[in-house]
Amino acid sequence: MYPVSDRFLPRLAEGHTPVTEVQLFKTDGSVVTIEHTGGSVPVDRGQTIRRTCTVTTADTSLIPRTPADELATYGARLRIARGVEYGDGSSELVPLGVFRLDSVDGDPTDGPVTLQGKSLEACVVDDKLTEPYKATGTVVGAATALIQRSLPDADVISTIVDAPIGARTFDVEADPWAGVQEIVAAAGAECYTNADGVFVISALPDPETASAVWEVAAGEGGVYVQGSRAMSADKVFNGVLARGENTEENVAPVEYLATETDINSPTYWGGPFGRRPDFYTSSTLTTVDACAQAANLKLAAGKAPNASGDFSSLPNPALECGDIIRVIHPDGTRELHQVQSFSVPLDTGGDFPIATISAKGDG
C-alpha cells in the first residue's frame, strides 16, 4: 500500500469530501491543472500495462487545434492523485499514477473532452527493437538497461536479491517490455510502474506470510459495500516446469518442476485436482536455482485464480496490486484476499470495485 498518514485509512470510512487532482505536463514545459468532471484509474496486475486512465473535462481548450498545440500534446504526461479532506482545513493526496497521454477527444465547441492515457510501461512496449538486442549481466542490471533504452531518465528500484542471468538476444521487432518480464522472471519477480511512475522490480507478496494492510468490513464504520466469492478451474495449473538452455554461453540445459505441495490445498499436485502442469522456457535461466525461482513465480500466479473475490467498497486510492486485505462479510465471515485489480473513480462518488486472488479463511 502507498505510504499514508495514520489518519488516512480511518477517514475513508467516515463522511468526508474526496479530493482529486489531474495535472497535464506538456512537452513545451507548461503544466495545466485540469478541472475535471469525472474519470477513473483502473489498475490491474494481469494486464501488460498495469495502470490506465480516463479523464473527462469541460475544457475544450485542451483539444489540439494547431501544429504547435499538437507538438505540445504528443508525448505529454498526466499525473493524477486522489485523497481526502480532513475537515480542519488540511487534506492528503495519494498519487494514482503517471501516464503518457494517448488521446484527446471531444466536441471542440461544447465539450465534454475525454483524455486517455497509459502508464509508462507503454513507452517501452511501443519501442519495438529495430536491431538485435543482447541482454547480459544481472537481473536488475539487464532489466534496467532495457527500460532505460526507451526512457533514459526512468527511475528503477528493486526489492529483490539480484542474480546473474544467461545472455539473451532479442530479435528485431521483439517487444522489449516482454523482454523485461522474461528477465525479471529469472529471479521470481515481476516489473511494473507504481503510483509515482517509478519502475519497480519485486516479487509478489506471499499471502501465507504477508500482513493485511487494510480491512474491508461490513457494518457500521466499515467500508464494505457488497461482495461475492468464487472458485474456478479455468486456466488454473498446479505445477510449472521451468527450463533453460543457453547455447550462446554453452551452458547445459537446466530445469526445475515446481508443484503445489500443500496437501490442504484444493489444487494439491496429485490430489483430486490431478496434475495440470504449465511450462516456461528462457535462455536467461542458466541454473537450477534460477529455474526454481521462475517456476515458483509462475506457479503462484497459476494456482491463485482457484479462489477469488469481487468486492465493492468505499474508494481507497492508496491500495496497490498484490496487497493483502482482510474482508469481513455481513455474516461475520473473515477472509484474507490478495488484490489483483481495482479502479479508482475521479468523481466525488463512484464505485470502487476490487478483484482479488488467493482467498483464504482468516480464523
C-alpha positions in Angstrom: 0.0 0.0 0.0 1.2 3.5 -0.8 2.5 5.2 2.4 -0.1 7.4 4.1 -0.6 9.1 7.4 -2.2 7.3 10.4 -5.4 9.1 10.0 -5.9 8.5 6.2 -7.4 5.0 6.3 -9.8 5.7 9.2 -11.0 8.8 7.3 -12.1 6.7 4.3 -14.9 5.1 6.4 -16.1 8.5 7.7 -18.1 11.1 6.0 -15.6 13.1 4.1 -15.1 15.1 0.9 -12.8 13.4 -1.6 -10.1 15.5 -3.3 -8.8 14.7 -6.8 -6.1 16.4 -8.9 -5.2 16.0 -12.6 -2.2 17.7 -14.0 -1.1 17.8 -17.6 2.6 18.2 -18.3 3.1 19.3 -21.8 6.2 18.8 -23.9 6.8 22.6 -24.0 7.3 22.7 -20.3 3.9 24.1 -19.3 1.8 22.5 -16.7 -2.0 22.6 -16.7 -4.2 21.7 -13.8 -7.3 20.2 -15.3 -10.7 21.0 -13.8 -12.3 17.6 -14.4 -15.9 16.3 -14.1 -15.1 12.6 -13.8 -13.0 9.7 -15.0 -11.2 6.7 -13.5 -7.8 5.0 -13.0 -8.1 1.2 -13.5 -5.1 -0.8 -12.0 -4.7 -4.5 -13.0 -1.6 -6.6 -12.4 -2.9 -9.1 -15.0 -2.5 -6.5 -17.8 0.7 -5.8 -19.7 0.2 -2.1 -18.9 -0.8 -2.1 -15.3 -2.4 1.4 -15.0 -4.6 3.3 -17.4 -6.7 6.4 -17.0 -9.7 8.3 -18.4 -10.4 11.9 -17.5 -13.4 13.9 -18.6 -13.5 17.7 -18.5 -15.5 20.6 -19.9 -12.3 22.5 -21.0 -12.4 22.4 -24.8 -9.1 24.3 -25.0 -7.3 21.0 -24.3 -8.2 19.8 -27.8 -5.2 20.5 -30.1 -6.1 22.8 -32.9 -2.7 24.0 -34.3 0.6 22.2 -35.1 2.1 23.9 -32.1 -0.8 22.5 -29.9 -0.2 19.1 -31.3 3.6 19.3 -30.7 3.0 20.2 -27.1 0.4 17.4 -26.6 2.0 14.4 -28.3 4.3 12.9 -25.6 2.6 14.9 -22.8 2.0 13.2 -19.5 -0.7 13.2 -16.9 -0.2 13.0 -13.1 -3.3 12.0 -11.2 -4.0 11.9 -7.5 -6.9 11.3 -5.1 -7.2 11.9 -1.4 -9.4 13.2 1.4 -10.2 16.5 3.2 -9.9 16.2 7.0 -12.4 18.9 7.8 -9.8 21.0 9.6 -8.5 22.8 6.6 -6.0 20.1 5.7 -6.1 17.4 3.1 -4.0 14.4 1.9 -3.4 13.4 -1.7 -2.2 10.0 -2.8 -0.7 9.6 -6.3 -2.6 7.3 -8.7 0.0 7.2 -11.5 2.0 8.9 -14.2 0.5 8.4 -17.7 1.5 9.0 -21.2 -1.3 11.0 -22.8 -2.5 8.9 -25.7 -5.7 10.6 -26.9 -7.8 13.8 -26.5 -11.3 13.6 -27.9 -14.4 15.7 -27.7 -16.7 18.4 -29.2 -14.4 21.4 -29.9 -17.2 23.8 -29.2 -19.3 22.4 -26.4 -17.3 19.5 -25.0 -17.1 17.4 -23.0 -13.5 16.4 -23.6 -12.1 13.0 -22.8 -8.4 12.4 -22.2 -7.0 8.8 -22.1 -3.5 7.7 -21.0 -1.4 4.6 -20.2 1.3 4.2 -17.5 4.9 4.4 -18.6 5.2 0.7 -19.5 3.5 1.7 -22.7 6.6 3.7 -23.8 8.7 0.5 -23.5 6.1 -1.7 -25.2 5.8 0.6 -28.2 9.6 1.0 -28.7 10.0 -2.3 -30.6 13.5 -3.4 -31.4 14.9 -2.3 -34.7 18.1 -4.4 -34.3 19.0 -7.4 -32.3 19.5 -6.6 -28.6 21.7 -8.7 -26.2 20.8 -8.7 -22.5 23.6 -9.8 -20.2 24.8 -9.3 -16.6 22.3 -9.5 -13.7 18.5 -9.4 -13.5 18.3 -5.9 -12.2 21.0 -4.5 -14.4 19.7 -6.1 -17.6 16.1 -5.1 -16.9 17.1 -1.6 -16.0 19.1 -1.2 -19.2 16.2 -2.4 -21.4 13.8 0.0 -19.7 16.2 3.0 -19.9 16.8 2.2 -23.6 13.3 3.6 -24.2 13.2 6.0 -21.2 16.8 7.2 -20.3 15.5 9.2 -17.3 13.4 6.4 -15.9 13.8 5.6 -12.2 14.0 1.8 -11.5 14.0 0.4 -8.0 14.4 -3.2 -6.9 13.3 -5.1 -3.8 14.7 -8.4 -4.8 18.1 -10.1 -4.3 19.9 -9.6 -7.7 21.1 -12.6 -9.6 23.1 -13.3 -12.7 21.4 -14.3 -16.0 22.4 -16.1 -19.1 22.9 -14.0 -22.2 19.7 -13.5 -24.1 19.5 -12.0 -27.6 16.1 -10.5 -28.5 15.3 -10.3 -32.2 14.2 -7.4 -34.4 10.5 -6.5 -33.8 10.6 -8.0 -30.4 8.6 -6.4 -27.6 11.2 -5.0 -25.1 8.7 -4.9 -22.2 8.1 -8.7 -22.7 11.9 -9.0 -22.6 11.9 -7.1 -19.2 9.4 -9.5 -17.8 11.3 -12.5 -19.1 14.5 -11.2 -17.4 13.0 -10.5 -14.0 11.1 -13.8 -14.0 14.6 -15.4 -13.8 14.6 -14.1 -10.2 11.0 -15.0 -9.4 9.9 -11.3 -9.8 7.7 -9.0 -11.9 8.2 -5.5 -13.1 5.6 -2.6 -13.2 5.3 1.1 -12.7 3.9 2.3 -9.4 1.8 5.2 -8.5 4.8 7.6 -8.6 5.7 6.5 -12.2 8.7 4.6 -10.9 9.6 1.2 -12.4 9.6 -1.5 -9.6 11.2 -4.9 -9.7 9.7 -7.1 -7.0 8.2 -10.4 -6.1 4.5 -10.9 -5.4 3.9 -10.9 -1.7 3.3 -14.3 -0.2 -0.3 -14.4 1.2 0.7 -17.0 3.7 3.2 -14.7 5.4 2.3 -11.1 4.5 0.1 -9.0 6.8 -3.2 -7.4 5.9 -2.8 -3.7 5.1 -6.4 -2.7 5.1 -9.7 -4.0 6.4 -12.8 -4.1 4.2 -15.6 -4.7 6.8 -19.3 -4.7 6.5 -21.4 -2.9 9.1 -21.3 0.4 10.9 -17.9 2.1 10.5 -16.8 -0.2 7.7 -16.1 0.4 4.0 -17.6 -2.8 2.6 -20.4 -2.2 0.1 -21.0 -5.6 -1.5 -19.1 -8.7 -2.5 -19.0 -12.2 -3.9 -16.8 -15.3 -3.6 -15.9 -17.6 -6.5 -13.9 -20.6 -7.4 -12.9 -21.6 -11.0 -10.6 -24.2 -12.5 -10.3 -22.2 -15.8 -6.7 -21.5 -16.6 -5.6 -22.9 -13.3 -2.5 -25.1 -13.1 -0.7 -26.7 -10.1 2.7 -27.3 -11.5 5.3 -25.3 -13.6 8.3 -26.8 -15.3 10.8 -24.1 -16.0 13.7 -24.9 -18.4 16.8 -23.0 -19.6 19.3 -23.8 -22.2 21.9 -21.1 -23.3 23.7 -22.0 -26.5 25.3 -18.5 -26.6 27.2 -19.3 -23.4 27.4 -23.1 -24.0 25.5 -23.7 -20.8 24.0 -27.2 -20.4 20.2 -27.5 -20.1 18.7 -27.0 -16.6 15.2 -27.4 -15.3 13.0 -27.3 -12.2 9.5 -28.5 -11.6 7.5 -26.5 -9.0 4.3 -28.0 -7.7 1.6 -27.2 -5.2 2.8 -29.2 -2.2 0.2 -28.1 0.4 -1.9 -31.2 1.0 -4.7 -29.0 2.3 -4.9 -27.0 -0.9 -7.7 -27.9 -3.4 -5.1 -27.7 -6.2 -2.6 -30.1 -4.4 -0.4 -31.8 -7.0 -1.6 -35.3 -7.5 -4.7 -34.8 -5.3 -8.3 -34.7 -6.6 -7.4 -31.8 -8.8 -5.0 -34.0 -10.6 -1.8 -32.8 -12.3 -2.1 -29.8 -14.5 1.4 -28.5 -15.5 2.3 -25.4 -17.3 5.7 -24.7 -19.0 8.2 -21.8 -19.1 11.4 -21.7 -21.1 14.1 -18.9 -21.3 17.8 -18.8 -22.1 18.2 -16.4 -19.2 17.8 -19.4 -16.9 21.2 -21.0 -16.5 21.0 -22.6 -13.1 18.5 -24.9 -11.3 18.0 -22.2 -8.7 17.0 -19.6 -11.4 14.6 -22.2 -12.9 13.1 -22.7 -9.4 12.5 -19.0 -8.8 10.9 -18.6 -12.2 8.8 -21.7 -11.8 7.6 -20.7 -8.3 6.6 -17.2 -9.6 4.6 -18.7 -12.4 3.0 -21.3 -10.1 1.9 -18.6 -7.6 0.0 -16.8 -10.4 -1.3 -20.0 -12.0 -2.9 -21.6 -8.9 -4.2 -18.3 -7.5 -7.4 -17.9 -9.6 -8.8 -21.1 -8.0 -10.3 -18.9 -5.3 -11.2 -15.3 -5.8 -13.4 -12.5 -4.8 -15.1 -9.4 -6.3 -15.9 -6.7 -3.8 -17.1 -3.1 -3.8 -16.0 -0.7 -1.1 -15.5 2.9 -0.4 -12.6 4.1 -2.5 -9.0 3.7 -1.2 -6.5 5.4 -3.6 -3.6 4.1 -1.6 -4.3 0.4 -2.5 -1.7 -1.5 -4.6 -2.0 -4.7 -6.6 -0.6 -7.6 -4.5 -1.7 -6.0 -1.2 -3.3 -8.4 1.3 -6.6 -7.1 2.6 -8.9 -8.5 5.3 -12.6 -8.8 4.2 -15.3 -9.2 6.8 -18.6 -10.2 5.1 -22.0 -9.1 6.5 -22.4 -12.6 8.1 -19.2 -12.1 10.0 -17.1 -14.4 7.8 -13.5 -13.3 7.7 -11.1 -13.9 4.8 -7.7 -12.7 3.6 -7.5 -11.7 -0.1 -4.7 -10.6 -2.3 -5.6 -7.7 -4.6 -5.5 -8.4 -8.3 -7.2 -5.3 -9.7 -9.3 -2.2 -8.8 -10.5 1.0 -10.3 -10.3 4.4 -8.6 -13.0 6.9 -9.5 -12.1 10.6 -10.1 -15.5 12.0 -9.1 -16.8 12.5 -5.6 -18.9 9.4 -5.7 -18.2 6.4 -7.8 -17.9 2.7 -7.2 -14.6 1.1 -6.1 -14.6 -2.5 -7.4 -11.8 -4.8 -6.2 -11.0 -8.2 -7.7 -8.8 -10.5 -5.6 -6.9 -13.8 -5.8 -5.6 -16.2 -3.3 -8.5 -16.0 -0.9 -8.3 -17.9 2.3 -10.0 -18.0 5.7 -8.9 -15.7 8.5 -9.8 -17.5 11.6 
